[in-house]
Amino acid sequence: MVLKKQSLLKREVNALKDMAVDIVPRLIGSMGSWQSPEQFFVSMGTVAAGFAGSRAKKLLEEIRDDGEKIDDSVLNSERVNHSFIDLMKFVAQKNPDVETWNSAKKIFKRALQKDVSEQERSSLFDMVDICKQLSGLELRILAGAFQILNNSEEATKNQRQSDWWAGKIAENIGLAAGEQVLRFEDNLIRLQLIAPREILSGSTLDTWRAGNGTSEHRLTPLGRKLAKLLCE
């Protein structure tokens, strides 16, 4: 039985290596930490030893299939190489849930495309890093807030009470209660994706600051940008 498992693992590692063959030379680029494709394969073999193997393999497949959209000079850049390595470490070490992984992967692939300006590309790589700090439910909360932003009826209410906001998002994304949304409020505030609650005379209120157009959806400009990417 042990030999059978080892054989399956070996085949998975080999499959991952085969899938990487045509893209490794471009990903290697100016990569400082890996000096050769052989070292790359060794590291990828480590990743493939766990559940991360299928995800890493799928990402390489998708990048290869998007070849016509990909900017080769960007793919060869040091920034992409390091971002790719970080993604592999993230999926191997953290085993993120499906929504978090798919969101990070989607934005990473978008950053490789030809029709993206350098300024936008830099922002997209930062968005990948932000995604890695969010759970799948937190990403859904951002998408639910974006629904409020795009609902013309809700947009006229100028409602800025946290309980209303949480309840509306729970309704938008299929949760039973607003409290399920509020559990993640602190992390979304920490990452500056939603506006913090107002404080008056040392007491935290149920409202938030209305600056930067946060209004009833509560999303900061950064939060709106990320939410829009998730919903495209």
Buried (B, 14 or more C-beta within 10 A) or exposed (E): EEEEEEEEBEEBBEBBBEBBEEBBEBBBBEBEEBEEBEEBBEBBBBBBEBEBBBBBBEBBEEBBEEEEBBBEEBBBBEBBBBBBBBBBBBBBEEEBEEBBBBBBBBBBBBBBBEEBEEEEBEBBBBBBBBBBEBBBBBBBBBBBBBBBBEBEEBBEEEBBEBEBBBBBBBBBBEBEEBEBBBEBBEBBBEBEBBBBBBEEEEEEBEBBBBEEEBBBBBBBEBBBBBBBBBEE
